[in-house]
Amino acid sequence: MSLWIRYTHTTAKGNGRTGFGLLEGARVVEYDGDMFASPRETGRTFDIAEVQLTSPCVPSRIVALWNNFHALSAKLGKALPTHPLFLIKPSTSLAGPGDTIRRPVAYGGKIVYEGELGIVIGKRCSNVSVEEAADYIFGYTCVNDVTAADLLFEDANFAQWCRAKGYDTFGCIGPAIATGFDWKAAHVVTTLDGVERQNYPLADMAFSPLEQVSRISRDMTLLPGDVIACGTSLGVGSMRDGATVEVSIEGIGRLTNRVSEVLATAEAR
């Protein structure tokens, strides 16, 4: 199994440089080119303490599933779907490890965490079969699918899933992309201010990663770096301003973010 990361590295001249590479223990092995298409090793290495991690990929969209776990489906009293139910989080919602989850302007309601497994697409993917799907999966990452929960049903005429989940910084992914990862024996663990809130087995998924990639590729073309968030299970809850949330999956790492009460920058206004 390999761990791919993206990062910024401050050079001796004080300039910040963005790069990507393999994480080997506490050492970063730098690559250049395209992570998803024959990346080349540069020969340079860094200590992990010398770099700041960013989101491990830059998806054109995050496809986020709903009601994809047997345990949550039973709790909700909902039948499992016959086709993955999903929404789209825009590329502008992206946040990486250590980034702050920013409260939306003029929204004072609940902000909810959802710890999830993320599938990272490795090459252009359209109308693929379940048998072919593994060839299109580059690897797996951790996801926190953040939601402004009080907006979901603000209008009784239309459920606002994309609005509630599409705010800037509401699509947290990282810290790495694990290739060769065996998801079947893994658990998603979410902690809030150090207290465990979620701990569920990925084997409880209704649609496996291969099924998700195949079925969603029939609905839209997926591009290299796109992320499918596999949905969450029991234990979803709200985060107060200033809280620290961590989503971890053994073999991938820990994705840590903090909720801020800062509303917006002058540019956003």
PAFILUM-258461 format. One record per residue (C-alpha): residue number from 0; x, y, z; residue in one letter. Coordinates in nm, 3 decimals. Example, Ala and Ser with C-alpha at 12.3 -4.5 7.8 and 13.67 -1.06 7.14 Angstrom:
BEGIN
<0,<1.230,-0.450,0.780>,'a'>
<1,<1.367,-0.106,0.714>,'s'>
This chain:
BEGIN
<0,<0.000,0.000,0.000>,'m'>
<1,<0.123,0.352,-0.083>,'s'>
<2,<0.023,0.691,0.056>,'l'>
<3,<0.012,0.984,-0.186>,'w'>
<4,<0.002,1.339,-0.048>,'i'>
<5,<-0.002,1.696,-0.174>,'r'>
<6,<0.174,1.966,0.024>,'y'>
<7,<0.334,2.307,0.033>,'t'>
<8,<0.704,2.327,0.109>,'h'>
<9,<0.881,2.644,0.215>,'t'>
<10,<1.218,2.675,0.044>,'t'>
<11,<1.535,2.818,0.194>,'a'>
<12,<1.447,3.152,0.032>,'k'>
<13,<1.112,3.155,0.212>,'g'>
<14,<0.905,3.081,-0.096>,'n'>
<15,<0.612,2.840,-0.071>,'g'>
<16,<0.608,2.566,-0.334>,'r'>
<17,<0.327,2.318,-0.396>,'t'>
<18,<0.418,1.958,-0.466>,'g'>
<19,<0.311,1.598,-0.431>,'f'>
<20,<0.473,1.270,-0.349>,'g'>
<21,<0.474,0.951,-0.149>,'l'>
<22,<0.472,0.947,0.229>,'l'>
<23,<0.712,0.684,0.359>,'e'>
<24,<0.708,0.693,0.737>,'g'>
<25,<0.827,1.042,0.831>,'a'>
<26,<0.983,1.100,0.488>,'r'>
<27,<0.823,1.259,0.181>,'v'>
<28,<0.953,1.137,-0.156>,'v'>
<29,<0.883,1.409,-0.412>,'e'>
<30,<0.733,1.338,-0.754>,'y'>
<31,<0.642,1.566,-1.043>,'d'>
<32,<0.418,1.547,-1.348>,'g'>
<33,<0.065,1.414,-1.303>,'d'>
<34,<-0.013,1.206,-0.995>,'m'>
<35,<-0.272,1.011,-1.196>,'f'>
<36,<-0.064,0.959,-1.512>,'a'>
<37,<0.291,0.823,-1.477>,'s'>
<38,<0.434,1.056,-1.209>,'p'>
<39,<0.814,1.082,-1.201>,'r'>
<40,<1.033,1.072,-0.891>,'e'>
<41,<1.250,1.385,-0.868>,'t'>
<42,<1.514,1.249,-0.632>,'g'>
<43,<1.429,1.504,-0.362>,'r'>
<44,<1.304,1.406,-0.018>,'t'>
<45,<1.176,1.603,0.282>,'f'>
<46,<1.095,1.534,0.641>,'d'>
<47,<0.718,1.540,0.694>,'i'>
<48,<0.772,1.816,0.951>,'a'>
<49,<0.909,2.041,0.672>,'e'>
<50,<0.585,2.044,0.470>,'v'>
<51,<0.225,2.147,0.523>,'q'>
<52,<-0.031,1.899,0.392>,'l'>
<53,<-0.304,2.017,0.157>,'t'>
<54,<-0.599,1.825,0.009>,'s'>
<55,<-0.444,1.518,-0.156>,'p'>
<56,<-0.628,1.585,-0.483>,'c'>
<57,<-0.831,1.865,-0.640>,'v'>
<58,<-1.161,1.712,-0.755>,'p'>
<59,<-1.381,1.877,-1.014>,'s'>
<60,<-1.666,1.763,-0.787>,'r'>
<61,<-1.733,1.551,-0.480>,'i'>
<62,<-2.014,1.301,-0.534>,'v'>
<63,<-2.167,1.241,-0.190>,'a'>
<64,<-2.390,0.941,-0.121>,'l'>
<65,<-2.688,0.923,0.113>,'w'>
<66,<-2.836,0.613,0.283>,'n'>
<67,<-2.557,0.374,0.185>,'n'>
<68,<-2.519,0.184,0.515>,'f'>
<69,<-2.747,-0.087,0.648>,'h'>
<70,<-2.724,0.029,1.011>,'a'>
<71,<-2.820,0.391,0.937>,'l'>
<72,<-3.094,0.282,0.697>,'s'>
<73,<-3.249,0.069,0.972>,'a'>
<74,<-3.230,0.354,1.224>,'k'>
<75,<-3.392,0.598,0.981>,'l'>
<76,<-3.662,0.345,0.891>,'g'>
<77,<-3.574,0.393,0.523>,'k'>
<78,<-3.548,0.120,0.264>,'a'>
<79,<-3.208,0.089,0.101>,'l'>
<80,<-3.205,0.244,-0.247>,'p'>
<81,<-3.185,0.037,-0.564>,'t'>
<82,<-2.937,0.289,-0.713>,'h'>
<83,<-2.692,0.511,-0.521>,'p'>
<84,<-2.860,0.830,-0.400>,'l'>
<85,<-2.619,1.120,-0.429>,'f'>
<86,<-2.567,1.493,-0.444>,'l'>
<87,<-2.280,1.702,-0.581>,'i'>
<88,<-2.054,1.915,-0.367>,'k'>
<89,<-1.880,2.178,-0.583>,'p'>
<90,<-1.502,2.202,-0.622>,'s'>
<91,<-1.511,2.526,-0.423>,'t'>
<92,<-1.622,2.333,-0.113>,'s'>
<93,<-1.280,2.166,-0.093>,'l'>
<94,<-1.078,2.180,0.229>,'a'>
<95,<-0.768,1.987,0.328>,'g'>
<96,<-0.613,1.860,0.650>,'p'>
<97,<-0.571,2.136,0.905>,'g'>
<98,<-0.797,2.377,0.717>,'d'>
<99,<-1.067,2.563,0.906>,'t'>
<100,<-1.432,2.480,0.842>,'i'>
<101,<-1.585,2.826,0.805>,'r'>
<102,<-1.937,2.904,0.921>,'r'>
<103,<-2.142,3.041,0.626>,'p'>
<104,<-2.240,3.406,0.619>,'v'>
<105,<-2.569,3.476,0.799>,'a'>
<106,<-2.612,3.114,0.909>,'y'>
<107,<-2.634,3.051,1.282>,'g'>
<108,<-2.771,2.698,1.279>,'g'>
<109,<-2.623,2.353,1.326>,'k'>
<110,<-2.310,2.251,1.138>,'i'>
<111,<-2.287,1.873,1.119>,'v'>
<112,<-1.995,1.634,1.063>,'y'>
<113,<-2.017,1.312,0.864>,'e'>
<114,<-1.707,1.092,0.864>,'g'>
<115,<-1.679,0.889,0.544>,'e'>
<116,<-1.455,0.689,0.314>,'l'>
<117,<-1.371,0.866,-0.012>,'g'>
<118,<-1.302,0.693,-0.345>,'i'>
<119,<-1.051,0.884,-0.562>,'v'>
<120,<-1.094,0.837,-0.937>,'i'>
<121,<-0.772,0.779,-1.130>,'g'>
<122,<-0.878,0.817,-1.492>,'k'>
<123,<-1.169,0.935,-1.703>,'r'>
<124,<-1.458,0.705,-1.625>,'c'>
<125,<-1.784,0.665,-1.816>,'s'>
<126,<-2.023,0.371,-1.841>,'n'>
<127,<-1.789,0.117,-1.684>,'v'>
<128,<-1.896,-0.222,-1.554>,'s'>
<129,<-1.847,-0.342,-1.197>,'v'>
<130,<-1.576,-0.574,-1.326>,'e'>
<131,<-1.392,-0.282,-1.487>,'e'>
<132,<-1.439,-0.035,-1.202>,'a'>
<133,<-1.123,-0.127,-1.006>,'a'>
<134,<-0.911,-0.003,-1.297>,'d'>
<135,<-1.059,0.345,-1.250>,'y'>
<136,<-1.004,0.374,-0.875>,'i'>
<137,<-0.672,0.540,-0.792>,'f'>
<138,<-0.713,0.499,-0.416>,'g'>
<139,<-0.905,0.598,-0.105>,'y'>
<140,<-0.907,0.891,0.136>,'t'>
<141,<-1.093,1.024,0.441>,'c'>
<142,<-1.386,1.264,0.398>,'v'>
<143,<-1.578,1.492,0.631>,'n'>
<144,<-1.901,1.571,0.446>,'d'>
<145,<-1.997,1.886,0.637>,'v'>
<146,<-2.359,2.007,0.635>,'t'>
<147,<-2.549,2.321,0.736>,'a'>
<148,<-2.823,2.095,0.866>,'a'>
<149,<-3.092,2.354,0.937>,'d'>
<150,<-3.101,2.452,0.569>,'l'>
<151,<-3.186,2.107,0.437>,'l'>
<152,<-3.562,2.146,0.478>,'f'>
<153,<-3.586,2.523,0.521>,'e'>
<154,<-3.818,2.528,0.220>,'d'>
<155,<-4.086,2.261,0.249>,'a'>
<156,<-4.118,2.253,-0.130>,'n'>
<157,<-3.759,2.154,-0.207>,'f'>
<158,<-3.490,1.974,-0.007>,'a'>
<159,<-3.172,2.182,-0.037>,'q'>
<160,<-2.900,1.918,-0.018>,'w'>
<161,<-2.654,2.094,-0.249>,'c'>
<162,<-2.694,2.429,-0.078>,'r'>
<163,<-2.657,2.284,0.272>,'a'>
<164,<-2.349,2.081,0.178>,'k'>
<165,<-2.187,2.300,-0.086>,'g'>
<166,<-2.046,2.590,0.117>,'y'>
<167,<-1.676,2.675,0.098>,'d'>
<168,<-1.470,2.442,0.324>,'t'>
<169,<-1.759,2.192,0.364>,'f'>
<170,<-1.582,1.922,0.157>,'g'>
<171,<-1.289,1.815,0.377>,'c'>
<172,<-1.065,1.541,0.235>,'i'>
<173,<-0.728,1.394,0.331>,'g'>
<174,<-0.471,1.357,0.466>,'p'>
<175,<-0.355,1.112,0.199>,'a'>
<176,<-0.472,0.885,-0.081>,'i'>
<177,<-0.404,0.521,-0.002>,'a'>
<178,<-0.351,0.294,-0.302>,'t'>
<179,<-0.388,-0.080,-0.256>,'g'>
<180,<-0.616,-0.017,0.042>,'f'>
<181,<-0.842,-0.302,0.161>,'d'>
<182,<-1.154,-0.118,0.272>,'w'>
<183,<-1.347,-0.432,0.369>,'k'>
<184,<-1.184,-0.471,0.713>,'a'>
<185,<-1.160,-0.099,0.794>,'a'>
<186,<-1.366,0.126,1.021>,'h'>
<187,<-1.439,0.499,1.002>,'v'>
<188,<-1.378,0.667,1.337>,'v'>
<189,<-1.488,1.027,1.399>,'t'>
<190,<-1.397,1.217,1.714>,'t'>
<191,<-1.524,1.556,1.828>,'l'>
<192,<-1.294,1.740,2.069>,'d'>
<193,<-1.129,1.407,2.140>,'g'>
<194,<-1.452,1.217,2.214>,'v'>
<195,<-1.541,0.930,1.983>,'e'>
<196,<-1.871,0.994,1.803>,'r'>
<197,<-1.859,0.749,1.513>,'q'>
<198,<-1.700,0.407,1.476>,'n'>
<199,<-1.856,0.199,1.203>,'y'>
<200,<-1.742,-0.080,0.968>,'p'>
<201,<-1.710,-0.007,0.599>,'l'>
<202,<-1.820,-0.365,0.532>,'a'>
<203,<-2.174,-0.248,0.620>,'d'>
<204,<-2.200,-0.052,0.292>,'m'>
<205,<-2.501,-0.125,0.073>,'a'>
<206,<-2.316,-0.037,-0.250>,'f'>
<207,<-1.950,-0.135,-0.256>,'s'>
<208,<-1.692,0.107,-0.402>,'p'>
<209,<-1.686,-0.092,-0.727>,'l'>
<210,<-2.064,-0.074,-0.754>,'e'>
<211,<-2.061,0.298,-0.678>,'q'>
<212,<-1.806,0.376,-0.947>,'v'>
<213,<-1.987,0.163,-1.203>,'s'>
<214,<-2.336,0.295,-1.136>,'r'>
<215,<-2.238,0.661,-1.097>,'i'>
<216,<-2.027,0.646,-1.415>,'s'>
<217,<-2.352,0.567,-1.599>,'r'>
<218,<-2.500,0.892,-1.468>,'d'>
<219,<-2.202,1.121,-1.532>,'m'>
<220,<-1.844,1.110,-1.655>,'t'>
<221,<-1.601,1.102,-1.364>,'l'>
<222,<-1.261,1.268,-1.405>,'l'>
<223,<-0.918,1.199,-1.253>,'p'>
<224,<-0.910,1.335,-0.899>,'g'>
<225,<-1.287,1.330,-0.854>,'d'>
<226,<-1.399,1.194,-0.517>,'v'>
<227,<-1.699,0.977,-0.434>,'i'>
<228,<-1.788,1.011,-0.064>,'a'>
<229,<-1.934,0.670,0.024>,'c'>
<230,<-2.192,0.799,0.273>,'g'>
<231,<-2.190,0.783,0.650>,'t'>
<232,<-2.342,0.564,0.919>,'s'>
<233,<-2.451,0.604,1.281>,'l'>
<234,<-2.324,0.883,1.504>,'g'>
<235,<-2.364,1.199,1.294>,'v'>
<236,<-2.385,1.509,1.511>,'g'>
<237,<-2.337,1.884,1.528>,'s'>
<238,<-2.013,2.077,1.588>,'m'>
<239,<-2.000,2.391,1.796>,'r'>
<240,<-1.790,2.689,1.686>,'d'>
<241,<-1.429,2.628,1.780>,'g'>
<242,<-1.467,2.248,1.793>,'a'>
<243,<-1.204,2.013,1.647>,'t'>
<244,<-1.327,1.718,1.442>,'v'>
<245,<-1.113,1.427,1.329>,'e'>
<246,<-1.202,1.155,1.079>,'v'>
<247,<-0.962,0.861,1.076>,'s'>
<248,<-0.937,0.535,0.885>,'i'>
<249,<-0.655,0.299,0.973>,'e'>
<250,<-0.425,0.268,0.675>,'g'>
<251,<-0.515,0.614,0.539>,'i'>
<252,<-0.459,0.850,0.832>,'g'>
<253,<-0.633,1.121,1.030>,'r'>
<254,<-0.815,1.417,0.876>,'l'>
<255,<-0.835,1.697,1.133>,'t'>
<256,<-1.024,2.025,1.094>,'n'>
<257,<-1.147,2.296,1.328>,'r'>
<258,<-1.474,2.485,1.308>,'v'>
<259,<-1.437,2.863,1.311>,'s'>
<260,<-1.689,3.131,1.392>,'e'>
<261,<-1.533,3.361,1.133>,'v'>
<262,<-1.812,3.439,0.887>,'l'>
<263,<-1.642,3.560,0.574>,'a'>
<264,<-1.354,3.751,0.422>,'t'>
<265,<-1.407,4.096,0.276>,'a'>
<266,<-1.381,3.944,-0.074>,'e'>
<267,<-1.655,3.690,0.001>,'a'>
<268,<-1.889,3.971,0.104>,'r'>
